[in-house]
Each structure stands twice: as structure tokens, then as C-alpha cells.
């Protein structure tokens, strides 16, 4: 086959990918906080309990004091939230840290200890939820660092949702379904930023993770939720109960965040939102080594085969296919130099689409410098990395927090 006939085939997936990235950029831009959220008044000091913050912890004695200090610094009145830390059989004194902090914390802080027969993050969250008293559950991880305005940002969005005449412009019900009604928010996905030493490796991880956060937010903005992160999310308790909570996927170690979001979206399209406020960003440390990174990503990838959301499956396959197509195209150009111009166009399409999409995401995260420095290296590494992680995740089985998981 001639280069003129083969060349357009090399452009097919990158061109489709570029079109989807343009569509996703539009979804990201839809996630601006509504005017009602900016104008919402902060809850009063004597306001009723609004949030129960749930933290699943296993061997987190070193990290928890920093998280609890961040929660003590929240601008939201302490009467409006409580914190429940579920200790998943820690061996490092995690429970003792929580008990000691509870004596002086300005908010209500409780330790929930799992029975010996229960293990894992979902069990820990479910145990904490069973003792929670607020209508909204907010989840984060023990090693995360929320800013002082974190819970207040959630409160502003909920106050806007309850405002008379409020109409959410960022979520639209499909044409064959009735429009979502007022008080439509059941699930809120928040932004997460990876932090760490200012090394090439850590910045590269930060850029990749920013892309995942951006795609998840953009899909929510387009009314087709795919990804979110358990380090920063909230859901309405009544909605959680209505869809059966974690029951459908209790046998899976991962996916407490995304499977719940998918279920809530399926039950009531328009009920999922992304919290696009800088004050809502939660920071978490990037994996320190390549080994730690691969273990984390294999854990995430292990839930892909259990997705029931068509949007999630299609997007994952498109991203993988476009990246593999670029690598295959580069190999083809080495064998047949006449294909070089076509491969060059494919790379420009893919990298240009990534840059176009990521620019507003990185601006929001205040990390615009990552784009110019790291986009090409990430592209060169992504195809073998994604294939290896995807294969390992599909096979199943990994170690996490000292446990072997199948």
C-alpha cells in the first residue's frame, strides 16, 4: 500500500482524539461556579450540621495530624461539620492519634474502629457513614491537604443549588429525558492537585494527573460523568441510600468513588457536579517512586473491566488507541520514511489537542508551567506505560497498604 493510501489511516485516531479533546474543553469551561454560589452567604456559627467528613485510614499516624490541622483551620463554622476517621486495622497507632486529637479539636471528631471481619476502604467508609449525622458526606484521604476554604466552597455550591429559581447551566438531561428538577445535586466531584519535590518525575506525574482531573471534570460538564477522585468528593446521604450505596461493588477493593458516581448519574442524570473553585482544591503527595506509581495505577486500572458506563469505556479505549497509534506511526515512519509527513501531522494533532485542552485546566490549578516543559516527554512515555498498566489491571491482583488484593 502506498504512503498516500496508508497516511490517512495513521491520522484517523489522532483526528478523532483531537475532536473529542475539543469537546471536552467545552465541558471543562462549563464548570464555572454559578453566580449564586459566589453570592451565597456563609453559614452562621449556630447553623445546623451540614457535612460529615469521612476519612478511611490505615497506618496513617504520620499523615493524620496534618489533615486534622487543616480541618481545624476551615473557614466554615465548626458547628457545620464533623469528622469521622475509620481505622482500618492500623498497626502504627493511628487510633491513638485520633483519640488524642479529639480532646482538643474545635470540631466534633470521632474514631470508628472496624470489626475484625471487615477490611478495606469501602468497609471503612461504610462504617464511618453509619455513625455520621449530617445530610452530606464529604470524603478525603488521610494524607490529603485541603485548604481553609475547602468545606466553605462545598457549602456555597449547595446554597446556590437551593436558591429560588436556580438553574444549573452545566448539566443538561438527555433529550429523551425530563429536565432535572431543582435541588438536583446529589454528587459533587472536587479538584485534586498532586504535589511533591520539584523534580522532573514529580512534575511529569502532576501533568498526567491534571489531565485525569480535567477529563473527569469536563465529562461532568458535558453530562457524561466518567472519572472522579475519592480524595475530594461529596454526596447526599439520601441519594447514596437510594441507589444501594456500595453494595453492587462491595467485592472490589477499588472504585468507591467512580462506581457510586456512575450509579447516581444513571439514577438521575443531572445530579452530578464538578466543584470548579480554587478554594476547593485538595492537595495530595504524588507517588515517590516508579514502583509506587505503578502500584497505584494498577489499582486504579483494576476497576476498568467492571465499568458499566459506556462513556467511561469509550473514552479509555480512545485515549489508549490514540497514544498507541502515535507510537506505531513513529515505528512505521522509521521503516517507510515516506510516511514521515503523515506521522508528523498525527503527532501535531494529538499534542495540539492535549495542549488546547490542558491549558485552562492547568491555569485553574496554577501550574501552567508544566505544559510547555513536559507535554512531549509525557507523550513519549505514555503508550508503553498505559499498555503495561492496563494489562496488569485487567489481569487483577496487586498489593496495597500491606495487603494482597485480587
C-alpha positions in Angstrom: 0.0 0.0 0.0 1.4 3.4 -0.9 2.1 6.2 1.6 -0.7 8.2 0.1 -3.1 5.4 1.0 -1.6 4.5 4.4 -1.0 8.0 5.6 -4.7 9.0 6.2 -5.2 5.8 8.2 -2.5 7.0 10.6 -4.5 10.2 11.1 -7.8 8.5 12.0 -7.4 8.0 15.7 -5.4 11.2 16.4 -8.0 13.2 14.5 -10.9 11.6 16.4 -9.0 12.2 19.6 -8.5 15.9 18.8 -12.2 16.3 18.2 -13.0 14.7 21.5 -10.5 16.9 23.3 -12.1 20.0 21.8 -15.5 18.7 23.0 -14.0 18.1 26.5 -12.5 21.6 26.6 -16.0 22.9 26.2 -17.1 20.7 29.0 -14.4 22.0 31.3 -15.4 25.6 30.6 -19.0 24.8 31.5 -17.9 24.1 35.1 -17.7 27.7 36.2 -19.3 28.3 39.6 -22.7 29.8 39.1 -23.3 33.4 40.2 -25.5 32.2 43.0 -22.5 30.3 44.5 -20.3 33.4 44.5 -23.0 35.4 46.3 -24.0 32.7 48.8 -23.6 33.7 52.4 -21.5 31.6 54.7 -23.5 29.5 57.2 -23.8 31.1 60.6 -21.9 29.9 63.7 -25.0 28.2 65.0 -26.0 26.7 61.7 -27.1 23.0 61.8 -24.7 20.2 60.9 -24.2 20.1 57.2 -21.2 17.8 56.4 -19.8 14.6 57.9 -16.2 14.3 56.7 -15.3 10.7 56.2 -11.7 9.5 56.3 -10.7 5.9 55.8 -7.2 5.4 57.4 -4.8 2.5 57.5 -1.4 3.2 59.1 -1.7 6.9 58.7 -0.4 8.1 62.1 2.2 10.3 60.4 -0.2 12.0 58.0 -3.3 12.4 60.1 -2.1 15.3 62.3 -1.6 17.5 59.2 -5.1 16.7 57.8 -6.7 17.4 61.2 -4.8 20.7 61.5 -6.2 21.7 58.0 -9.7 20.8 59.1 -9.3 22.8 62.3 -8.4 25.8 60.0 -11.6 25.6 57.9 -13.4 28.9 57.5 -16.7 27.0 57.6 -18.0 27.2 61.2 -17.1 24.2 63.3 -20.7 23.6 64.1 -21.4 22.9 60.5 -19.2 19.8 60.2 -18.0 16.7 62.0 -15.1 14.4 61.2 -15.1 10.6 61.4 -11.9 8.7 60.9 -12.4 5.0 60.3 -9.3 3.0 61.4 -8.8 0.0 59.1 -6.8 -2.2 61.5 -3.8 0.1 61.6 -0.6 -1.1 63.3 1.1 2.3 63.8 -1.1 4.0 66.4 -3.5 5.7 64.0 -6.3 5.2 66.5 -4.3 6.8 69.3 -3.6 9.9 67.2 -7.3 10.4 66.6 -8.3 9.9 70.2 -5.7 12.4 71.3 -6.7 15.0 68.7 -10.4 14.6 69.6 -9.7 16.1 73.0 -8.7 19.4 71.6 -10.2 19.6 68.1 -12.6 22.6 67.6 -14.9 20.3 65.6 -16.6 17.1 66.6 -14.0 14.3 65.9 -14.7 10.6 66.3 -12.8 7.4 65.8 -14.5 4.5 64.1 -12.8 1.1 64.5 -13.6 -1.7 62.1 -14.5 -5.1 63.4 -12.0 -7.8 62.7 -14.2 -9.3 59.9 -14.3 -6.1 57.9 -11.4 -4.7 55.9 -10.8 -2.3 53.1 -11.6 1.3 52.2 -15.3 0.7 51.3 -15.9 -1.1 54.6 -14.2 1.8 56.4 -16.2 4.4 54.7 -19.4 2.5 55.3 -18.6 2.1 59.0 -18.0 5.9 59.3 -21.1 6.7 57.3 -23.2 4.5 59.7 -22.3 6.8 62.5 -22.4 10.1 60.6 -25.1 12.6 61.4 -25.1 15.1 58.5 -27.1 15.1 55.3 -24.0 15.4 53.2 -20.9 13.1 53.3 -17.6 14.6 52.2 -14.7 12.2 51.6 -11.0 12.8 51.6 -7.9 10.7 52.3 -5.7 10.8 55.4 -2.7 12.0 53.5 -4.5 14.9 51.8 -4.2 18.6 52.5 -7.4 20.7 52.0 -7.2 24.5 52.1 -9.0 26.6 54.6 -11.9 27.3 52.2 -12.5 23.7 51.2 -15.7 22.9 53.0 -17.0 26.5 52.6 -16.7 26.0 48.8 -19.0 22.9 49.0 -21.4 24.9 51.2 -21.6 27.7 48.7 -22.4 25.4 45.9 -25.2 23.7 47.9 -26.6 27.1 48.9 -26.7 28.1 45.3 -28.5 24.9 44.4 -31.1 25.7 47.0 -31.6 29.3 45.8 -35.0 30.0 44.3 -35.0 29.9 40.6 -31.5 28.4 40.4 -30.9 26.5 37.1 -27.7 24.6 36.8 -26.3 25.5 33.4 -23.6 22.9 33.5 -25.7 19.7 33.5 -28.3 19.0 30.9 -30.6 16.0 30.8 -30.5 14.0 27.6 -33.2 15.0 25.1 -35.3 11.8 25.8 -35.5 12.5 29.5 -37.3 15.1 31.6 -35.1 18.0 32.7 -33.5 17.7 36.1 -35.5 19.4 38.8 -34.5 22.0 41.3 -32.2 20.8 44.2 -30.7 18.5 41.6 -27.2 18.0 43.0 -26.6 14.6 44.6 -22.9 14.1 44.0 -20.0 16.7 43.8 -16.6 15.9 42.5 -13.8 18.2 43.7 -10.4 19.1 42.2 -7.2 17.4 43.3 -3.6 18.5 42.7 -0.5 16.3 43.0 2.3 17.8 45.0 5.9 16.8 45.7 9.5 17.8 45.3 10.2 20.0 42.3 11.8 17.2 40.2 11.2 16.2 36.6 9.5 13.0 37.7 7.1 14.7 40.1 6.2 17.4 37.6 5.5 14.7 35.0 3.2 12.9 37.3 1.5 16.2 38.1 0.8 16.9 34.5 -0.6 13.4 33.9 -2.8 13.6 36.9 -4.0 17.1 36.0 -5.2 15.6 32.7 -7.2 13.0 34.5 -8.8 15.6 36.8 -9.5 17.8 33.8 -11.1 15.0 31.8 -13.2 13.9 34.7 -14.5 17.4 35.3 -15.1 18.0 31.5 -17.1 14.8 31.2 -19.2 16.0 34.2 -19.7 19.4 32.5 -20.9 17.6 29.4 -23.4 15.5 31.4 -21.5 12.2 30.9 -19.5 11.5 34.1 -16.6 9.2 33.8 -13.9 9.8 36.4 -13.6 11.4 39.9 -11.3 11.0 42.8 -12.0 9.8 46.3 -9.6 12.3 47.7 -12.2 15.1 47.2 -15.9 14.4 46.7 -19.2 14.7 48.4 -22.6 13.0 48.1 -26.1 13.4 49.5 -26.8 10.7 52.1 -30.4 10.1 50.9 -29.1 9.6 47.3 -26.5 7.2 48.5 -29.1 5.1 50.3 -31.5 5.2 47.3 -29.0 3.6 44.9 -27.8 1.0 47.4 -24.5 2.6 48.3 -21.5 0.4 47.7 -23.4 -2.9 47.7 -23.1 -3.6 43.9 -19.3 -3.4 44.0 -18.5 -4.3 47.6 -16.4 -7.2 46.4 -14.0 -4.8 44.6 -11.2 -3.1 46.6 -11.2 0.0 44.5 -13.9 2.2 42.9 -15.7 3.6 46.0 -15.7 6.9 44.1 -16.4 6.3 40.4 -18.9 3.4 40.7 -21.0 5.5 43.1 -20.9 8.5 40.8 -22.0 6.3 37.8 -24.9 4.8 39.8 -26.1 8.2 40.9 -25.9 9.6 37.4 -27.8 6.6 36.0 -30.5 7.1 38.6 -30.9 10.8 38.0 -29.0 12.4 35.1 -28.0 16.0 36.0 -27.3 15.2 39.7 -23.5 15.2 39.4 -21.4 18.4 39.5 -17.8 19.4 39.5 -16.7 22.0 42.1 -14.7 24.4 40.0 -13.5 26.6 42.8 -9.8 27.2 43.5 -10.6 27.1 47.3 -11.9 23.5 46.8 -8.6 22.1 45.6 -7.2 19.3 47.7 -3.5 18.6 47.5 -2.1 15.1 47.8 1.5 13.8 47.5 2.5 12.2 44.3 3.9 8.6 44.4 7.6 8.9 45.4 8.9 6.2 43.2 8.1 4.5 39.9 7.2 1.3 41.8 4.7 3.2 44.0 3.3 4.9 40.9 2.7 1.6 39.1 1.1 0.0 42.1 -1.3 2.9 42.4 -2.2 3.0 38.7 -2.7 -0.8 38.6 -5.1 -0.4 41.5 -7.0 2.2 39.5 -6.9 0.2 36.3 -8.2 -2.9 38.1 -11.7 -1.5 38.1 -11.9 -0.7 34.3 -13.3 -4.1 33.4 -16.1 -3.6 35.9 -17.3 -0.3 34.4 -20.9 -0.3 33.2 -20.7 3.3 31.9 -20.3 3.2 28.1 -18.8 6.7 28.2 -16.0 5.6 30.5 -15.2 2.6 28.4 -15.2 4.5 25.1 -13.0 7.3 26.5 -10.5 4.9 28.0 -10.2 3.0 24.7 -9.9 6.2 22.6 -7.1 7.6 24.8 -5.2 4.3 24.7 -5.7 3.9 21.0 -4.6 7.4 20.1 -1.4 7.0 22.2 -0.6 3.6 20.7 -1.3 4.9 17.2 1.3 7.6 17.6 3.9 5.1 18.8 3.0 2.7 16.0 3.2 5.6 13.5 6.7 6.6 14.6 7.8 3.0 14.1 6.2 2.9 10.6 7.9 6.1 9.6 11.3 4.6 10.5 10.6 1.6 8.2 9.0 3.8 5.5 10.3 7.3 5.5 7.6 8.4 3.0 5.1 8.2 5.9 7.1 10.8 7.9 4.9 13.8 7.0 1.7 11.9 7.9 3.1 10.8 11.2 4.3 14.4 11.9 0.7 15.6 11.3 -0.7 12.9 13.6 1.7 14.0 16.4 0.8 17.6 15.9 -2.9 16.8 16.1 -2.5 14.8 19.3 -0.1 17.1 21.1 -2.0 20.2 19.9 -5.3 18.8 21.2 -3.7 18.0 24.5 -2.3 21.4 24.9 -5.6 23.1 23.9 -7.5 21.0 26.5 -5.0 21.2 29.3 -4.3 25.0 29.1 -7.4 26.1 31.1 -7.1 23.1 33.5 -3.5 24.0 34.4 -4.4 27.7 34.7 -7.1 26.7 37.2 -4.6 24.6 39.1 -1.9 27.3 38.9 0.5 25.0 37.2 0.7 26.4 33.6 4.5 26.0 33.5 4.0 22.2 33.3 2.5 22.3 29.8 5.4 23.6 27.7 8.1 21.6 29.6 6.5 18.2 30.0 3.9 17.5 27.3 6.3 15.9 24.8 8.1 13.7 27.3 4.8 12.5 28.7 3.6 11.6 25.2 6.8 9.6 24.5 6.4 7.6 27.7 2.6 7.2 27.8 2.0 4.4 25.3 4.2 1.7 26.9 3.2 2.9 30.4 -0.6 2.7 29.6 -0.3 -0.7 27.9 1.6 -2.1 30.9 -0.7 -0.7 33.5 -3.8 -1.6 31.5 -2.6 -5.2 31.1 -1.7 -5.5 34.8 -5.0 -4.0 35.9 -7.0 -6.3 33.6 -5.2 -9.4 35.0 -6.0 -8.2 38.5 -4.1 -8.7 41.7 -1.9 -6.1 43.4 -0.6 -5.1 46.8 -2.0 -2.1 48.6 -1.4 -0.9 52.2 0.4 -4.1 53.0 -2.4 -6.4 51.7 -2.6 -8.6 48.7 -5.7 -7.8 46.7 -7.3 -9.9 44.0 
